[in-house]
Amino acid sequence: MVDLPVAWLGKRVRIHRLETDGDAEWGQVMYQLAAIGGLQMDFDEAGSVILQWEKQGDMASVFGGKKRIAATAS
């Protein structure tokens, strides 16, 4: 869940891969995010992913679940 007000207002969030994230798990998260319509994914040199979306309501169902994704506003 992205619960950072600044991320919702800016419709943008950066997700950092942790050292403890395995390749399979990270790959599965990236696969699931890539399957979401209206979600732009930009990868930076550090291995982080910047997610951007158009309408706040579009991503509410995706990020409104019980699982949290460690994220910071970019």
Phi and psi restraints in degrees (range 20) as a CNS / XPLOR table:
assign (resid 1 and name C) (resid 2 and name N)
       (resid 2 and name CA) (resid 2 and name C) 1.0 -94.0 20.0 2
assign (resid 2 and name N) (resid 2 and name CA)
       (resid 2 and name C) (resid 3 and name N) 1.0 111.2 20.0 2
assign (resid 2 and name C) (resid 3 and name N)
       (resid 3 and name CA) (resid 3 and name C) 1.0 -119.9 20.0 2
assign (resid 3 and name N) (resid 3 and name CA)
       (resid 3 and name C) (resid 4 and name N) 1.0 29.5 20.0 2
assign (resid 3 and name C) (resid 4 and name N)
       (resid 4 and name CA) (resid 4 and name C) 1.0 -95.4 20.0 2
assign (resid 4 and name N) (resid 4 and name CA)
       (resid 4 and name C) (resid 5 and name N) 1.0 114.4 20.0 2
assign (resid 4 and name C) (resid 5 and name N)
       (resid 5 and name CA) (resid 5 and name C) 1.0 -54.1 20.0 2
assign (resid 5 and name N) (resid 5 and name CA)
       (resid 5 and name C) (resid 6 and name N) 1.0 -38.2 20.0 2
assign (resid 5 and name C) (resid 6 and name N)
       (resid 6 and name CA) (resid 6 and name C) 1.0 -65.3 20.0 2
assign (resid 6 and name N) (resid 6 and name CA)
       (resid 6 and name C) (resid 7 and name N) 1.0 -32.7 20.0 2
assign (resid 6 and name C) (resid 7 and name N)
       (resid 7 and name CA) (resid 7 and name C) 1.0 -69.1 20.0 2
assign (resid 7 and name N) (resid 7 and name CA)
       (resid 7 and name C) (resid 8 and name N) 1.0 -42.8 20.0 2
assign (resid 7 and name C) (resid 8 and name N)
       (resid 8 and name CA) (resid 8 and name C) 1.0 -65.3 20.0 2
assign (resid 8 and name N) (resid 8 and name CA)
       (resid 8 and name C) (resid 9 and name N) 1.0 -41.4 20.0 2
assign (resid 8 and name C) (resid 9 and name N)
       (resid 9 and name CA) (resid 9 and name C) 1.0 -66.6 20.0 2
assign (resid 9 and name N) (resid 9 and name CA)
       (resid 9 and name C) (resid 10 and name N) 1.0 -40.7 20.0 2
assign (resid 9 and name C) (resid 10 and name N)
       (resid 10 and name CA) (resid 10 and name C) 1.0 -84.9 20.0 2
assign (resid 10 and name N) (resid 10 and name CA)
       (resid 10 and name C) (resid 11 and name N) 1.0 -9.5 20.0 2
assign (resid 10 and name C) (resid 11 and name N)
       (resid 11 and name CA) (resid 11 and name C) 1.0 53.1 20.0 2
assign (resid 11 and name N) (resid 11 and name CA)
       (resid 11 and name C) (resid 12 and name N) 1.0 44.4 20.0 2
assign (resid 11 and name C) (resid 12 and name N)
       (resid 12 and name CA) (resid 12 and name C) 1.0 -157.0 20.0 2
assign (resid 12 and name N) (resid 12 and name CA)
       (resid 12 and name C) (resid 13 and name N) 1.0 139.0 20.0 2
assign (resid 12 and name C) (resid 13 and name N)
       (resid 13 and name CA) (resid 13 and name C) 1.0 -149.5 20.0 2
assign (resid 13 and name N) (resid 13 and name CA)
       (resid 13 and name C) (resid 14 and name N) 1.0 147.4 20.0 2
assign (resid 13 and name C) (resid 14 and name N)
       (resid 14 and name CA) (resid 14 and name C) 1.0 -108.9 20.0 2
assign (resid 14 and name N) (resid 14 and name CA)
       (resid 14 and name C) (resid 15 and name N) 1.0 130.3 20.0 2
assign (resid 14 and name C) (resid 15 and name N)
       (resid 15 and name CA) (resid 15 and name C) 1.0 -109.1 20.0 2
assign (resid 15 and name N) (resid 15 and name CA)
       (resid 15 and name C) (resid 16 and name N) 1.0 127.2 20.0 2
assign (resid 15 and name C) (resid 16 and name N)
       (resid 16 and name CA) (resid 16 and name C) 1.0 -102.3 20.0 2
assign (resid 16 and name N) (resid 16 and name CA)
       (resid 16 and name C) (resid 17 and name N) 1.0 135.9 20.0 2
assign (resid 16 and name C) (resid 17 and name N)
       (resid 17 and name CA) (resid 17 and name C) 1.0 -81.6 20.0 2
assign (resid 17 and name N) (resid 17 and name CA)
       (resid 17 and name C) (resid 18 and name N) 1.0 128.5 20.0 2
assign (resid 17 and name C) (resid 18 and name N)
       (resid 18 and name CA) (resid 18 and name C) 1.0 -84.6 20.0 2
assign (resid 18 and name N) (resid 18 and name CA)
       (resid 18 and name C) (resid 19 and name N) 1.0 156.5 20.0 2
assign (resid 18 and name C) (resid 19 and name N)
       (resid 19 and name CA) (resid 19 and name C) 1.0 -60.8 20.0 2
assign (resid 19 and name N) (resid 19 and name CA)
       (resid 19 and name C) (resid 20 and name N) 1.0 -27.1 20.0 2
assign (resid 19 and name C) (resid 20 and name N)
       (resid 20 and name CA) (resid 20 and name C) 1.0 -85.1 20.0 2
assign (resid 20 and name N) (resid 20 and name CA)
       (resid 20 and name C) (resid 21 and name N) 1.0 -6.2 20.0 2
assign (resid 20 and name C) (resid 21 and name N)
       (resid 21 and name CA) (resid 21 and name C) 1.0 -77.2 20.0 2
assign (resid 21 and name N) (resid 21 and name CA)
       (resid 21 and name C) (resid 22 and name N) 1.0 120.7 20.0 2
assign (resid 21 and name C) (resid 22 and name N)
       (resid 22 and name CA) (resid 22 and name C) 1.0 -73.9 20.0 2
assign (resid 22 and name N) (resid 22 and name CA)
       (resid 22 and name C) (resid 23 and name N) 1.0 160.5 20.0 2
assign (resid 22 and name C) (resid 23 and name N)
       (resid 23 and name CA) (resid 23 and name C) 1.0 -59.9 20.0 2
assign (resid 23 and name N) (resid 23 and name CA)
       (resid 23 and name C) (resid 24 and name N) 1.0 -43.7 20.0 2
assign (resid 23 and name C) (resid 24 and name N)
       (resid 24 and name CA) (resid 24 and name C) 1.0 -64.5 20.0 2
assign (resid 24 and name N) (resid 24 and name CA)
       (resid 24 and name C) (resid 25 and name N) 1.0 -43.5 20.0 2
assign (resid 24 and name C) (resid 25 and name N)
       (resid 25 and name CA) (resid 25 and name C) 1.0 -67.0 20.0 2
assign (resid 25 and name N) (resid 25 and name CA)
       (resid 25 and name C) (resid 26 and name N) 1.0 -44.9 20.0 2
assign (resid 25 and name C) (resid 26 and name N)
       (resid 26 and name CA) (resid 26 and name C) 1.0 -63.2 20.0 2
assign (resid 26 and name N) (resid 26 and name CA)
       (resid 26 and name C) (resid 27 and name N) 1.0 -43.1 20.0 2
assign (resid 26 and name C) (resid 27 and name N)
       (resid 27 and name CA) (resid 27 and name C) 1.0 -60.8 20.0 2
assign (resid 27 and name N) (resid 27 and name CA)
       (resid 27 and name C) (resid 28 and name N) 1.0 -39.4 20.0 2
assign (resid 27 and name C) (resid 28 and name N)
       (resid 28 and name CA) (resid 28 and name C) 1.0 -66.0 20.0 2
assign (resid 28 and name N) (resid 28 and name CA)
       (resid 28 and name C) (resid 29 and name N) 1.0 -41.7 20.0 2
assign (resid 28 and name C) (resid 29 and name N)
       (resid 29 and name CA) (resid 29 and name C) 1.0 -62.7 20.0 2
assign (resid 29 and name N) (resid 29 and name CA)
       (resid 29 and name C) (resid 30 and name N) 1.0 -44.8 20.0 2
assign (resid 29 and name C) (resid 30 and name N)
       (resid 30 and name CA) (resid 30 and name C) 1.0 -64.1 20.0 2
assign (resid 30 and name N) (resid 30 and name CA)
       (resid 30 and name C) (resid 31 and name N) 1.0 -39.1 20.0 2
assign (resid 30 and name C) (resid 31 and name N)
       (resid 31 and name CA) (resid 31 and name C) 1.0 -62.1 20.0 2
assign (resid 31 and name N) (resid 31 and name CA)
       (resid 31 and name C) (resid 32 and name N) 1.0 -46.0 20.0 2
assign (resid 31 and name C) (resid 32 and name N)
       (resid 32 and name CA) (resid 32 and name C) 1.0 -66.7 20.0 2
assign (resid 32 and name N) (resid 32 and name CA)
       (resid 32 and name C) (resid 33 and name N) 1.0 -40.2 20.0 2
assign (resid 32 and name C) (resid 33 and name N)
       (resid 33 and name CA) (resid 33 and name C) 1.0 -65.5 20.0 2
assign (resid 33 and name N) (resid 33 and name CA)
       (resid 33 and name C) (resid 34 and name N) 1.0 -39.5 20.0 2
assign (resid 33 and name C) (resid 34 and name N)
       (resid 34 and name CA) (resid 34 and name C) 1.0 -64.2 20.0 2
assign (resid 34 and name N) (resid 34 and name CA)
       (resid 34 and name C) (resid 35 and name N) 1.0 -24.4 20.0 2
assign (resid 34 and name C) (resid 35 and name N)
       (resid 35 and name CA) (resid 35 and name C) 1.0 -80.0 20.0 2
assign (resid 35 and name N) (resid 35 and name CA)
       (resid 35 and name C) (resid 36 and name N) 1.0 -6.7 20.0 2
assign (resid 35 and name C) (resid 36 and name N)
       (resid 36 and name CA) (resid 36 and name C) 1.0 -85.5 20.0 2
assign (resid 36 and name N) (resid 36 and name CA)
       (resid 36 and name C) (resid 37 and name N) 1.0 122.2 20.0 2
assign (resid 36 and name C) (resid 37 and name N)
       (resid 37 and name CA) (resid 37 and name C) 1.0 -68.6 20.0 2
assign (resid 37 and name N) (resid 37 and name CA)
       (resid 37 and name C) (resid 38 and name N) 1.0 141.7 20.0 2
assign (resid 37 and name C) (resid 38 and name N)
       (resid 38 and name CA) (resid 38 and name C) 1.0 81.9 20.0 2
assign (resid 38 and name N) (resid 38 and name CA)
       (resid 38 and name C) (resid 39 and name N) 1.0 4.8 20.0 2
assign (resid 38 and name C) (resid 39 and name N)
       (resid 39 and name CA) (resid 39 and name C) 1.0 -107.9 20.0 2
assign (resid 39 and name N) (resid 39 and name CA)
       (resid 39 and name C) (resid 40 and name N) 1.0 121.0 20.0 2
assign (resid 39 and name C) (resid 40 and name N)
       (resid 40 and name CA) (resid 40 and name C) 1.0 -95.5 20.0 2
assign (resid 40 and name N) (resid 40 and name CA)
       (resid 40 and name C) (resid 41 and name N) 1.0 133.1 20.0 2
assign (resid 40 and name C) (resid 41 and name N)
       (resid 41 and name CA) (resid 41 and name C) 1.0 -118.3 20.0 2
assign (resid 41 and name N) (resid 41 and name CA)
       (resid 41 and name C) (resid 42 and name N) 1.0 123.0 20.0 2
assign (resid 41 and name C) (resid 42 and name N)
       (resid 42 and name CA) (resid 42 and name C) 1.0 -120.8 20.0 2
assign (resid 42 and name N) (resid 42 and name CA)
       (resid 42 and name C) (resid 43 and name N) 1.0 128.5 20.0 2
assign (resid 42 and name C) (resid 43 and name N)
       (resid 43 and name CA) (resid 43 and name C) 1.0 -100.4 20.0 2
assign (resid 43 and name N) (resid 43 and name CA)
       (resid 43 and name C) (resid 44 and name N) 1.0 134.9 20.0 2
assign (resid 43 and name C) (resid 44 and name N)
       (resid 44 and name CA) (resid 44 and name C) 1.0 -104.0 20.0 2
assign (resid 44 and name N) (resid 44 and name CA)
       (resid 44 and name C) (resid 45 and name N) 1.0 174.8 20.0 2
assign (resid 44 and name C) (resid 45 and name N)
       (resid 45 and name CA) (resid 45 and name C) 1.0 -64.1 20.0 2
assign (resid 45 and name N) (resid 45 and name CA)
       (resid 45 and name C) (resid 46 and name N) 1.0 -26.7 20.0 2
assign (resid 45 and name C) (resid 46 and name N)
       (resid 46 and name CA) (resid 46 and name C) 1.0 -81.3 20.0 2
assign (resid 46 and name N) (resid 46 and name CA)
       (resid 46 and name C) (resid 47 and name N) 1.0 -4.1 20.0 2
assign (resid 46 and name C) (resid 47 and name N)
       (resid 47 and name CA) (resid 47 and name C) 1.0 93.3 20.0 2
assign (resid 47 and name N) (resid 47 and name CA)
       (resid 47 and name C) (resid 48 and name N) 1.0 2.7 20.0 2
assign (resid 47 and name C) (resid 48 and name N)
       (resid 48 and name CA) (resid 48 and name C) 1.0 -82.6 20.0 2
assign (resid 48 and name N) (resid 48 and name CA)
       (resid 48 and name C) (resid 49 and name N) 1.0 162.5 20.0 2
assign (resid 48 and name C) (resid 49 and name N)
       (resid 49 and name CA) (resid 49 and name C) 1.0 -123.7 20.0 2
assign (resid 49 and name N) (resid 49 and name CA)
       (resid 49 and name C) (resid 50 and name N) 1.0 129.5 20.0 2
assign (resid 49 and name C) (resid 50 and name N)
       (resid 50 and name CA) (resid 50 and name C) 1.0 -100.8 20.0 2
assign (resid 50 and name N) (resid 50 and name CA)
       (resid 50 and name C) (resid 51 and name N) 1.0 121.3 20.0 2
assign (resid 50 and name C) (resid 51 and name N)
       (resid 51 and name CA) (resid 51 and name C) 1.0 -102.4 20.0 2
assign (resid 51 and name N) (resid 51 and name CA)
       (resid 51 and name C) (resid 52 and name N) 1.0 135.1 20.0 2
assign (resid 51 and name C) (resid 52 and name N)
       (resid 52 and name CA) (resid 52 and name C) 1.0 -134.5 20.0 2
assign (resid 52 and name N) (resid 52 and name CA)
       (resid 52 and name C) (resid 53 and name N) 1.0 145.3 20.0 2
assign (resid 52 and name C) (resid 53 and name N)
       (resid 53 and name CA) (resid 53 and name C) 1.0 -143.2 20.0 2
assign (resid 53 and name N) (resid 53 and name CA)
       (resid 53 and name C) (resid 54 and name N) 1.0 161.4 20.0 2
assign (resid 53 and name C) (resid 54 and name N)
       (resid 54 and name CA) (resid 54 and name C) 1.0 -83.7 20.0 2
assign (resid 54 and name N) (resid 54 and name CA)
       (resid 54 and name C) (resid 55 and name N) 1.0 -59.6 20.0 2
assign (resid 54 and name C) (resid 55 and name N)
       (resid 55 and name CA) (resid 55 and name C) 1.0 -106.4 20.0 2
assign (resid 55 and name N) (resid 55 and name CA)
       (resid 55 and name C) (resid 56 and name N) 1.0 140.2 20.0 2
assign (resid 55 and name C) (resid 56 and name N)
       (resid 56 and name CA) (resid 56 and name C) 1.0 -59.5 20.0 2
assign (resid 56 and name N) (resid 56 and name CA)
       (resid 56 and name C) (resid 57 and name N) 1.0 -43.0 20.0 2
assign (resid 56 and name C) (resid 57 and name N)
       (resid 57 and name CA) (resid 57 and name C) 1.0 -63.8 20.0 2
assign (resid 57 and name N) (resid 57 and name CA)
       (resid 57 and name C) (resid 58 and name N) 1.0 -28.4 20.0 2
assign (resid 57 and name C) (resid 58 and name N)
       (resid 58 and name CA) (resid 58 and name C) 1.0 -61.6 20.0 2
assign (resid 58 and name N) (resid 58 and name CA)
       (resid 58 and name C) (resid 59 and name N) 1.0 -39.6 20.0 2
assign (resid 58 and name C) (resid 59 and name N)
       (resid 59 and name CA) (resid 59 and name C) 1.0 -94.2 20.0 2
assign (resid 59 and name N) (resid 59 and name CA)
       (resid 59 and name C) (resid 60 and name N) 1.0 -7.0 20.0 2
assign (resid 59 and name C) (resid 60 and name N)
       (resid 60 and name CA) (resid 60 and name C) 1.0 -58.8 20.0 2
assign (resid 60 and name N) (resid 60 and name CA)
       (resid 60 and name C) (resid 61 and name N) 1.0 -39.8 20.0 2
assign (resid 60 and name C) (resid 61 and name N)
       (resid 61 and name CA) (resid 61 and name C) 1.0 -71.0 20.0 2
assign (resid 61 and name N) (resid 61 and name CA)
       (resid 61 and name C) (resid 62 and name N) 1.0 -28.1 20.0 2
assign (resid 61 and name C) (resid 62 and name N)
       (resid 62 and name CA) (resid 62 and name C) 1.0 -77.8 20.0 2
assign (resid 62 and name N) (resid 62 and name CA)
       (resid 62 and name C) (resid 63 and name N) 1.0 -50.3 20.0 2
assign (resid 62 and name C) (resid 63 and name N)
       (resid 63 and name CA) (resid 63 and name C) 1.0 -92.2 20.0 2
assign (resid 63 and name N) (resid 63 and name CA)
       (resid 63 and name C) (resid 64 and name N) 1.0 -1.2 20.0 2
assign (resid 63 and name C) (resid 64 and name N)
       (resid 64 and name CA) (resid 64 and name C) 1.0 -87.9 20.0 2
assign (resid 64 and name N) (resid 64 and name CA)
       (resid 64 and name C) (resid 65 and name N) 1.0 3.3 20.0 2
assign (resid 64 and name C) (resid 65 and name N)
       (resid 65 and name CA) (resid 65 and name C) 1.0 -73.9 20.0 2
assign (resid 65 and name N) (resid 65 and name CA)
       (resid 65 and name C) (resid 66 and name N) 1.0 -174.5 20.0 2
assign (resid 65 and name C) (resid 66 and name N)
       (resid 66 and name CA) (resid 66 and name C) 1.0 -81.4 20.0 2
assign (resid 66 and name N) (resid 66 and name CA)
       (resid 66 and name C) (resid 67 and name N) 1.0 -25.5 20.0 2
assign (resid 66 and name C) (resid 67 and name N)
       (resid 67 and name CA) (resid 67 and name C) 1.0 -78.8 20.0 2
assign (resid 67 and name N) (resid 67 and name CA)
       (resid 67 and name C) (resid 68 and name N) 1.0 140.5 20.0 2
assign (resid 67 and name C) (resid 68 and name N)
       (resid 68 and name CA) (resid 68 and name C) 1.0 -106.6 20.0 2
assign (resid 68 and name N) (resid 68 and name CA)
       (resid 68 and name C) (resid 69 and name N) 1.0 143.8 20.0 2
assign (resid 68 and name C) (resid 69 and name N)
       (resid 69 and name CA) (resid 69 and name C) 1.0 -109.2 20.0 2
assign (resid 69 and name N) (resid 69 and name CA)
       (resid 69 and name C) (resid 70 and name N) 1.0 125.8 20.0 2
assign (resid 69 and name C) (resid 70 and name N)
       (resid 70 and name CA) (resid 70 and name C) 1.0 -64.1 20.0 2
assign (resid 70 and name N) (resid 70 and name CA)
       (resid 70 and name C) (resid 71 and name N) 1.0 116.1 20.0 2
assign (resid 70 and name C) (resid 71 and name N)
       (resid 71 and name CA) (resid 71 and name C) 1.0 -147.3 20.0 2
assign (resid 71 and name N) (resid 71 and name CA)
       (resid 71 and name C) (resid 72 and name N) 1.0 154.9 20.0 2
assign (resid 71 and name C) (resid 72 and name N)
       (resid 72 and name CA) (resid 72 and name C) 1.0 -131.8 20.0 2
assign (resid 72 and name N) (resid 72 and name CA)
       (resid 72 and name C) (resid 73 and name N) 1.0 150.2 20.0 2
assign (resid 72 and name C) (resid 73 and name N)
       (resid 73 and name CA) (resid 73 and name C) 1.0 -68.4 20.0 2
assign (resid 73 and name N) (resid 73 and name CA)
       (resid 73 and name C) (resid 74 and name N) 1.0 140.5 20.0 2
